Amino acid sequence: MTRRHPLSILEDFEHLHQPLAPPKVYRRRLIKSGGVAASVIGISLVIGIAGYHWIGGIPGWVDCLYNASMILGGMGPVDPLSTDAGKVFASFYALFSGVVLLASVGVLISPVLHRLLHRLHVETDRS
């Protein structure tokens, strides 16, 4: 058995002329996509927490978590930053967070969209 890259979730999808995957395979895809999306969001959150603490100068870890979560979720900043380094970090983290949010949603819904599109295009043998 060959080892595949853990992020190769797109290789698991059936092709156009293959039958629709059974529900067990579909559920496994949903769980795998959710795990990848949660991992990417979790790593991004840790980056934000560390950046707000060490670069942004916010002393409380809970406040750093709150700021990083609000930016990553698309809500916006909470605490004002006083240093230029903190402002530069917050700018780049906000742009990074936007990309991460969109990519995570794409990874999360890809099995659902694939199944829907595959179901609509599967040819039947009905006479």
C-alpha positions in Angstrom: 0.0 0.0 0.0 1.4 3.4 -1.0 1.3 6.3 1.5 -0.4 9.4 0.3 -0.1 13.0 1.5 -2.6 13.7 4.3 -3.9 16.8 2.5 -4.6 14.9 -0.7 -8.4 14.8 -0.1 -9.2 15.6 -3.7 -7.7 12.3 -4.8 -10.4 10.5 -2.9 -13.2 11.7 -5.1 -14.7 9.4 -7.8 -14.5 10.4 -11.4 -17.5 11.3 -13.7 -18.0 7.7 -15.0 -17.6 6.0 -11.7 -20.6 5.2 -9.5 -21.5 7.5 -6.6 -19.6 6.7 -3.4 -21.5 4.9 -0.7 -22.6 6.9 2.4 -19.8 5.5 4.5 -17.2 6.8 2.1 -19.0 10.1 1.9 -19.1 10.5 5.7 -15.4 9.7 5.9 -14.7 12.4 3.4 -16.7 14.9 5.4 -14.8 14.0 8.6 -11.5 14.2 6.7 -12.3 17.6 5.2 -13.5 18.8 8.6 -10.3 17.7 10.2 -8.1 19.4 7.6 -10.2 22.7 7.9 -10.0 22.5 11.7 -6.3 21.9 11.6 -5.6 24.9 9.3 -7.8 27.1 11.4 -6.2 25.9 14.6 -2.7 26.5 13.3 -3.7 30.0 12.1 -5.2 30.8 15.5 -2.0 29.8 17.2 0.0 32.1 14.8 -2.4 34.9 15.6 -2.2 34.4 19.4 1.6 34.3 19.4 1.8 37.3 17.1 -0.6 39.4 19.1 1.3 38.5 22.3 4.9 38.9 21.2 4.7 41.3 18.3 1.5 43.2 19.2 2.4 43.6 22.8 -0.9 42.4 24.3 0.0 40.9 27.6 -3.0 38.7 28.4 -3.2 35.3 26.5 -7.0 35.4 26.6 -7.0 38.9 25.0 -4.6 37.6 22.4 -7.0 34.6 21.7 -9.9 37.0 21.5 -8.2 39.3 19.0 -6.9 36.4 16.9 -10.3 34.8 16.9 -12.1 37.9 15.9 -9.7 38.6 13.0 -9.7 35.0 11.8 -13.5 34.9 11.9 -13.8 38.1 9.9 -15.2 40.3 12.6 -12.3 42.7 12.9 -9.8 43.9 15.6 -10.8 44.4 19.2 -7.9 45.9 21.0 -6.0 48.9 19.6 -2.3 48.3 18.9 0.2 51.0 19.9 3.4 49.8 18.2 4.2 49.9 14.5 5.3 46.3 14.6 2.0 45.3 16.1 0.1 47.2 13.4 2.1 45.6 10.6 1.6 42.2 12.1 -2.2 42.8 12.5 -2.3 43.9 8.8 -0.6 40.9 7.5 -2.6 38.6 9.8 -5.9 40.1 8.7 -5.0 39.4 5.0 -3.7 35.9 5.9 -6.9 35.2 7.9 -9.1 36.2 5.0 -7.4 33.7 2.7 -7.4 31.0 5.5 -11.1 31.5 6.1 -12.0 31.2 2.4 -9.7 28.2 1.9 -11.1 26.4 4.9 -14.7 26.9 3.8 -13.7 25.5 0.4 -12.1 22.4 1.9 -15.0 21.9 4.2 -17.7 22.0 1.6 -15.8 20.3 -1.3 -17.2 16.8 -0.5 -20.8 18.2 -0.4 -20.4 20.1 -3.7 -18.6 17.1 -5.4 -21.4 14.7 -4.3 -24.1 17.1 -5.5 -22.4 17.7 -8.9 -21.6 14.0 -9.3 -25.2 13.0 -8.5 -26.5 15.4 -11.1 -24.2 14.1 -13.7 -24.2 10.4 -13.1 -25.8 8.5 -16.0 -28.4 5.9 -15.1 -29.0 2.6 -16.9 -32.8 3.0 -16.8 -34.6 2.1 -20.1 
